[in-house]
Amino acid sequence: QVQLVESGGGLVQAGGSLRLSCAASGRTFSNYVMGWFRQTPEKEREFVAAISRSGSSTYYANSVKGRFTISRDNAKNTVYLQMNSLKPEDTAVYYCAARLRFQYVFGSWGQGTQVTVSS
């Protein structure tokens, strides 16, 4: 299992930007597909974005497509989520997650970082 620690959350006004970071340790980072999820007390945990092992392929939920960008730096064992044009409905705890290529589910999770977007 890989250990994941998120950072970069905070309070931002609507229309603003934040960049979340997720630092990984414990296993070879480049072996893992990485993803971002978010959760509020009112909603189920939902998929936000994912990135392939090399970073050549990315996937986004329709709700964030065009506004959020996932990227990774395998030399730094870090995955990022650049969030632009933030909306109040983006308010949530954001989690990074990792899975091996042929696993069906994300098996490693960080503790989460709070993102609050004010109107």
C-alpha positions in Angstrom: 0.0 0.0 0.0 1.1 3.5 -0.8 0.8 6.4 1.8 -0.9 9.6 0.5 -1.0 13.0 2.1 -3.0 15.9 0.6 -2.3 19.6 1.0 -3.3 22.9 -0.5 -6.9 23.2 0.6 -8.4 26.3 2.0 -11.0 29.1 1.7 -11.3 30.8 -1.7 -13.9 33.1 -3.3 -16.0 32.0 -6.2 -14.1 32.3 -9.4 -10.8 31.9 -7.7 -8.2 29.1 -8.0 -6.5 26.5 -5.8 -3.9 23.9 -6.4 -4.1 20.7 -4.4 -1.1 18.4 -4.0 -0.8 14.8 -3.0 2.5 13.4 -1.9 3.0 9.6 -2.1 5.4 7.4 -0.3 6.0 3.7 0.4 5.8 2.2 -3.1 6.9 3.0 -6.6 4.8 6.0 -7.5 4.9 5.5 -11.3 3.2 2.1 -10.9 -0.1 3.7 -9.8 -3.0 5.3 -11.5 -3.9 8.3 -9.4 -7.2 9.9 -8.8 -9.0 12.7 -7.0 -12.4 12.4 -5.3 -14.5 14.7 -3.2 -17.2 14.3 -0.5 -19.6 16.4 1.5 -22.0 15.4 4.3 -24.9 15.7 1.8 -23.4 13.7 -1.1 -21.8 10.4 -1.7 -18.1 10.4 -2.4 -17.8 11.3 -6.1 -15.1 10.9 -8.7 -13.4 14.1 -9.8 -10.4 13.2 -12.0 -7.8 10.5 -12.7 -4.5 10.3 -14.5 -2.6 7.3 -16.0 0.7 6.1 -14.7 2.8 8.1 -17.2 0.5 11.1 -17.2 -0.4 10.7 -20.8 -4.1 10.1 -20.2 -6.5 12.1 -18.0 -10.2 11.7 -17.1 -12.6 14.1 -15.6 -16.1 14.2 -14.1 -18.4 16.3 -16.3 -19.0 18.7 -13.4 -15.3 19.8 -13.4 -14.3 19.3 -17.1 -12.7 22.4 -18.5 -12.1 23.9 -15.0 -9.9 21.4 -13.2 -6.6 19.9 -14.4 -5.0 16.8 -13.0 -1.2 16.3 -13.4 1.6 14.3 -11.9 5.4 14.6 -11.4 6.7 11.1 -11.0 10.2 12.4 -10.1 8.6 14.1 -7.1 6.1 11.3 -6.3 3.3 13.9 -6.4 0.0 14.4 -8.1 -1.7 17.7 -8.4 -5.2 19.1 -9.0 -5.4 22.6 -10.4 -8.8 24.0 -9.7 -9.9 27.1 -11.6 -13.1 29.0 -11.8 -14.2 27.6 -8.5 -17.9 27.5 -7.6 -19.6 27.2 -4.2 -20.8 23.7 -5.2 -17.1 22.6 -5.4 -16.9 22.9 -1.6 -16.0 19.5 -0.3 -13.3 17.4 1.3 -10.9 16.4 -1.5 -9.2 13.0 -1.3 -6.4 11.6 -3.5 -6.3 7.9 -4.2 -4.1 5.3 -5.9 -4.6 2.0 -7.6 -2.4 -0.4 -9.6 -3.1 -0.6 -13.3 -5.1 -3.9 -13.2 -7.0 -3.2 -10.0 -10.7 -2.4 -10.3 -10.9 -0.1 -7.3 -8.7 2.6 -5.7 -7.2 0.9 -2.7 -5.1 3.6 -1.1 -6.5 6.9 0.2 -5.2 10.1 1.8 -6.8 11.8 4.8 -8.4 14.6 2.7 -8.1 18.3 2.6 -11.0 20.8 2.9 -11.8 23.1 0.1 -14.4 25.9 0.8 -15.6 28.2 -1.9 -17.5 31.3 -0.7 -20.0 33.2 -2.8 
